[in-house]
Amino acid sequence: MVDGVSLSNGIGWSPDGSRMYYIDTLSRRVDEFDYDGGIANRRTFAYVDREVGFPDGLAVDDEGGVWVAVWGGSCVRRYTPDGELERVLEIPAENVTACCFGPGTTLFVTTAAPDGRVFVADVDVGGPPAQPFRSTAPSDAEPTSAR
């Protein structure tokens, strides 16, 4: 559905479901699409400068703010629905990988090696709870050599 992908990462939807956000990490961009059962009108929503790090996972809050985990940047950045950087949540780990909302206004943040921890912060805004991964891959019992 998207051409020229290098390292596909974060994906999320606006609270009203009309916009989809997508991160291609190596492009350093968070892109925004119109969404109506399919994607259209791709445009840059936010750009993460080289000296800041690489955008990785993302979560969208109830106000339409987009929270972006920054690999190599020790932070999560919140962008307003218009794509303006509104705040930076410093994380005491270098490689921030993802974030998701828990109960109330709790944001959970994961990091990778060498730190490899989960951090929790009250961010004064809530968001939809994380959804479990549902694989569409074949089961372990199904032979894959025939494909």
N, C-alpha and C positions, 0 to 999 in steps of 0.2 A: 504493500500500500504506500510505502515511502521509499523513494529512490535515494541512492548515495549514502546509505547508512554505514557508519564505521563501528560504533559501539553503542548499541541500543540500550537505553536505561529507563529512567523514570517515566511514568505515565499516570495521568489523573484527569478528572473531569471537574468543570466548574459546578457549583452547587445546583444550578438550574439545568445542568446537562447539555448546554448549548455549545460548550467549548471543550476541547481536549488539549491537554498539555503533554509534551513529549520531549525527552532529552536524548540527544545523540551526543554522548560524552565528549568525544574527540573534537567535535565541532565547537564545543564550549557554549552551545546554545540551548535555551529552552524555547521550543517552538510551540505555537498556538495554532489550532485548527478550528474551523467551524465544525460542529458535530450535529448531525441529524440522522443517526443510524449509520453514517459513513463520514469520512473526513474530507474537508475541502478548504481551500483558501489558506494554505500554509504561510505563516509569517513568523518572524522572530519576536518572541515575547520578552526575553531577557538574554543577556550575554554575560558570561563570567570571564573576566580578564585573566590572562595567563598567570600574572603574579598572584592571583587569588586562589587558583586551583581549577579543578574540573567538576562540572555539575554531574551529579550521580543520581540518587533517588529523589523522589519528590512526594509531597502530600499537599492536598488542597484543603483549606479550612472552610468553616461555615460562612465566612465573610467573602470568600473568593480569593483569599490570599494564597499564594503559592510558595510553599516551603521547599527549598532546594538544599539537599545535602551536598557539601563541597569536599570532594576527594582531594587530599593534599592541602586543604585550606583550614582545617580545624574549626569548621563552623557550619551552621545551617543559616541560609539567607531567606528572609521573607520578602516576597514581592507583592505589591498591591495588585488588584485586578487589572490595573492599567500597565503593569510591568515595571513600576518604579520600585527600587530597593527601599524597603521601609525599615527593616532592622536586621541585625546580625546577631545570632545566638552563638557565642563562642563555646566550643566544645574542647575539653582537655585531652584531645586525641587528634592525631594528624589526619588519618584517612577516614573521613565521615562518609558512610555509604548510603544510608536511608533514614527516613523518618516516617512516623505514622502517629495517628491520634489514638489515645486511650480514653478512659472515662473523664468527663468534665473538660478541663482545658489542659490536659496532660499530653505532652508530646514525647514520644519515645524516639531515641536516636541511636542507631547502630554504627559501630566503627569496625574497621578491619585491622589486621596486623600492622604494626607491632602491638597495638593497644587492644583491639578485639573486645570491646565492652559494649554494654547498653547503657545509655544515659537517659535520665528522665528530667523534664523541665515543665514548670507551669508557665504557659505562654499567653494566658489571659484571653484565649479564643479557642473554641472547640472545633472539632472536625469529625467527619464520618469515621467510624472505627475501621481498623485494618481488616481486609478481607482475606480469608484463607486462599492459598494457592490451589487452583483446580487444574490439574494437568490434562492436556488433551493428547498426551503422548500415549503410545500403545502400552499395554500392561507388560510387566516383566515376563509373563508367560507366553506372550505372543512373539512368534519368531520375527526377527527384523531383517534377516539376510535376504528374504525374497523381495524386499522393496528396493 
